[in-house]
Amino acid sequence: MEYLLLIHDDESVYATLSENELSSLGQEYGAYTEALKTSGVYRDGRQLQPSSASTTVTVRDGEQVVTDGPFAETKEQLGGFYLIEVDSLDDAIEWAAKIPSARGGTIEVRPLVPMQVPAQ
């Protein structure tokens, strides 16, 4: 089963970190990503640009509305993700708990709907 591990952090915290702290965090993420790859569960993963770079699109009553920034004001912002394939939700939770941002942010574990491949 595929799971998306959505990493939610308070972006403002990163501005308070020293270069050494940022470097250490980057090394932790590198080691975590390598562990996912070595185990064979890694499918994809990316860091996102800050929420200030986002654009929100809605359509209401047939009218498109485009807004700069995230849709809602929240303490934590979506900062990145990992896509993994594991046997169970318990396995996905175990991997989610190892993400460095789990210590100060929130990791949402979301199963993907399996793709239906049409018969040929």
C-alpha positions in Angstrom: 0.0 0.0 0.0 1.2 3.5 -0.8 1.2 6.2 1.9 1.9 9.9 1.6 3.8 11.3 4.6 2.9 15.0 4.7 5.3 17.1 6.7 3.7 20.1 8.5 6.0 22.6 10.2 6.0 26.1 11.5 8.0 27.8 8.8 9.0 30.7 11.0 11.1 28.3 13.2 13.7 27.9 10.4 14.5 31.6 10.4 15.6 31.2 14.0 18.0 28.3 13.4 21.8 28.9 13.1 23.7 27.7 10.0 25.0 24.7 12.1 21.5 23.8 13.2 20.2 24.0 9.6 23.1 21.9 8.4 22.5 19.3 11.1 18.8 19.1 10.2 19.7 18.8 6.5 22.0 15.9 7.4 19.3 14.2 9.4 16.9 14.5 6.5 19.6 13.1 4.2 20.1 10.1 6.5 16.4 9.5 6.8 15.9 9.6 3.0 18.8 7.2 2.5 17.3 4.8 5.1 14.0 4.9 3.2 15.8 4.1 -0.1 17.9 1.4 1.4 14.9 -0.3 2.9 13.2 -0.3 -0.5 10.0 1.6 0.6 11.0 5.0 -0.9 9.0 6.1 -4.0 9.4 9.9 -4.0 9.9 12.8 -1.7 10.4 16.6 -2.0 10.7 19.8 0.0 8.2 22.4 -1.0 8.8 26.1 -1.5 7.6 28.2 1.5 3.8 28.8 1.8 4.3 32.4 0.7 5.1 31.0 -2.8 1.8 29.2 -3.0 -1.3 30.1 -4.9 -4.8 29.0 -4.0 -7.4 28.4 -6.6 -11.1 28.0 -6.0 -14.1 28.0 -8.2 -17.4 29.2 -6.7 -20.6 29.5 -8.8 -18.5 29.1 -11.9 -16.1 31.9 -11.0 -12.4 31.2 -10.6 -10.8 33.0 -7.7 -7.0 33.0 -7.4 -5.4 34.1 -4.1 -1.7 34.4 -3.3 -0.6 32.2 -0.3 -2.2 29.4 1.5 -6.0 29.1 1.8 -6.1 29.1 5.6 -4.0 30.7 8.4 -2.4 27.9 10.4 0.4 27.6 12.8 2.0 24.8 10.7 2.4 24.8 6.9 2.9 21.9 4.5 6.6 21.8 3.9 7.2 18.6 2.1 6.3 15.0 1.6 7.5 11.4 1.2 5.7 8.8 -0.8 6.4 5.3 0.5 5.1 1.8 -0.2 4.8 -0.4 2.8 2.7 -3.4 4.0 0.6 -1.7 6.6 -0.5 1.6 8.3 1.6 0.5 11.3 4.7 0.4 9.0 3.8 3.9 7.6 3.4 5.3 11.1 6.8 3.8 12.1 8.5 5.6 9.2 6.6 8.8 9.9 7.8 8.9 13.5 11.4 8.9 12.2 11.0 12.1 10.1 13.1 14.8 11.8 10.2 17.3 11.7 8.0 14.9 13.8 9.8 16.3 16.8 8.5 19.8 16.4 5.8 19.6 13.7 3.2 17.1 12.6 3.4 14.3 10.1 0.1 13.3 8.4 0.0 9.8 7.2 -2.4 9.4 4.3 -3.1 6.3 2.3 -3.3 6.7 -1.5 -6.2 5.3 -3.5 -4.8 2.5 -5.6 -4.8 3.3 -9.3 -7.1 1.2 -11.4 -5.2 0.2 -14.6 -7.7 -0.5 -17.4 -7.6 -4.0 -19.0 -6.0 -4.0 -22.4 
